[in-house]
Amino acid sequence: MNDKIKPVFDRKHAMGITDGDTKFLKELMEMFNDDYPEKLDDISKAIKEKNFNALDKTAHSLKGSSGNLGLTGVYELSWKLEKLGKAKDIEDTNKTLDELKEELERFSKFISKPGWEEE
């Protein structure tokens, strides 16, 4: 997921979800930002323990919340981890997890900039 040109999120989608309410969008993004580290830890733990059920479940949860917010990169990587969990395939999980961490770091940096929700 090293494609740094890709936007962090689909603004049009996110504004549609919030009916154009930028204050609500900001609240949702901040909630996601507060919640994702725990999910990331759970995914990492599931990979280390080869707990495919937990990997599938947690990646699915992250996929859902990121998809609702239009966080395309996070959604795609979470979906990939979910599929790997369902297939009980450990092969690419660490690489995908690293890519997901990178994308989530991009997201955190993006929403830490004042006025991002107004752009």
C-alpha positions as CSV (number, residue, x, y, z in Angstrom):
1,M,0.0,0.0,0.0
2,N,2.9,2.3,-0.7
3,D,0.8,4.4,-3.1
4,K,1.2,7.7,-1.3
5,I,-0.8,9.5,-4.1
6,K,-4.0,7.8,-3.1
7,P,-6.1,10.0,-0.8
8,V,-6.5,9.0,2.8
9,F,-10.3,8.9,2.4
10,D,-13.1,9.4,0.0
11,R,-14.4,12.8,1.0
12,K,-17.5,12.5,-1.1
13,H,-18.5,9.2,0.5
14,A,-17.8,10.4,4.0
15,M,-19.8,13.6,3.4
16,G,-22.7,11.4,2.1
17,I,-22.6,9.3,5.3
18,T,-22.8,12.4,7.5
19,D,-25.3,14.3,5.2
20,G,-22.7,17.0,4.8
21,D,-22.3,17.6,8.5
22,T,-18.5,18.3,8.9
23,K,-18.8,18.4,12.7
24,F,-20.3,14.9,12.8
25,L,-17.7,13.7,10.3
26,K,-14.9,15.0,12.6
27,E,-16.5,13.3,15.6
28,L,-16.7,10.0,13.7
29,M,-13.1,10.2,12.5
30,E,-11.9,11.0,16.0
31,M,-13.8,8.0,17.4
32,F,-12.2,5.8,14.7
33,N,-8.8,7.3,15.5
34,D,-9.3,6.4,19.2
35,D,-10.6,2.9,18.5
36,Y,-8.3,1.6,15.8
37,P,-5.1,1.0,17.9
38,E,-6.9,-1.6,20.0
39,K,-8.1,-3.4,16.9
40,L,-4.6,-3.2,15.4
41,D,-3.2,-4.8,18.6
42,D,-5.9,-7.5,18.4
43,I,-5.0,-8.2,14.8
44,S,-1.3,-8.4,15.6
45,K,-1.9,-10.7,18.5
46,A,-4.2,-12.9,16.3
47,I,-1.4,-13.2,13.7
48,K,1.2,-14.1,16.3
49,E,-1.0,-16.7,17.8
50,K,-2.2,-17.9,14.4
51,N,-5.8,-17.3,15.7
52,F,-7.5,-17.1,12.3
53,N,-11.0,-16.7,13.8
54,A,-9.9,-13.6,15.8
55,L,-8.0,-12.3,12.7
56,D,-11.1,-12.7,10.5
57,K,-13.4,-11.1,13.1
58,T,-11.3,-8.1,14.0
59,A,-10.2,-7.4,10.5
60,H,-13.9,-7.6,9.5
61,S,-14.8,-5.0,12.2
62,L,-12.0,-2.6,11.1
63,K,-13.1,-3.1,7.5
64,G,-16.7,-2.1,8.3
65,S,-15.9,1.0,10.2
66,S,-13.3,2.2,7.8
67,G,-15.5,1.5,4.8
68,N,-18.3,3.5,6.4
69,L,-16.0,6.5,6.7
70,G,-14.6,6.1,3.2
71,L,-11.1,5.2,4.4
72,T,-10.4,3.3,1.2
73,G,-6.8,2.1,1.9
74,V,-7.6,0.9,5.4
75,Y,-10.7,-0.8,4.1
76,E,-8.8,-2.7,1.3
77,L,-6.1,-3.8,3.7
78,S,-8.5,-4.9,6.4
79,W,-10.5,-6.9,3.7
80,K,-7.2,-8.6,2.7
81,L,-6.5,-9.5,6.3
82,E,-10.1,-10.8,6.7
83,K,-9.7,-13.0,3.6
84,L,-6.4,-14.3,4.9
85,G,-8.1,-15.2,8.2
86,K,-10.9,-16.9,6.5
87,A,-8.5,-18.9,4.4
88,K,-6.3,-19.7,7.4
89,D,-3.4,-18.3,5.4
90,I,-0.6,-16.9,7.4
91,E,1.7,-16.2,4.4
92,D,1.1,-12.5,3.7
93,T,-0.4,-11.4,7.1
94,N,2.7,-9.7,8.5
95,K,3.3,-7.8,5.3
96,T,-0.3,-6.7,5.1
97,L,-0.3,-5.8,8.7
98,D,2.7,-3.5,8.1
99,E,0.9,-1.9,5.2
100,L,-2.2,-1.4,7.3
101,K,-0.2,0.2,10.1
102,E,1.3,2.6,7.5
103,E,-2.1,3.5,6.1
104,L,-3.5,4.1,9.6
105,E,-0.5,6.3,10.4
106,R,-1.3,8.4,7.3
107,F,-4.9,8.7,8.5
108,S,-3.8,9.8,12.0
109,K,-1.5,12.4,10.6
110,F,-4.1,13.6,8.2
111,I,-6.8,14.2,10.8
112,S,-4.3,15.8,13.2
113,K,-4.0,18.8,10.7
114,P,-6.3,21.7,11.7
115,G,-9.1,22.2,9.2
116,W,-8.8,18.8,7.4
117,E,-12.6,18.4,7.6
118,E,-13.2,21.6,5.7
119,E,-11.0,20.9,2.7
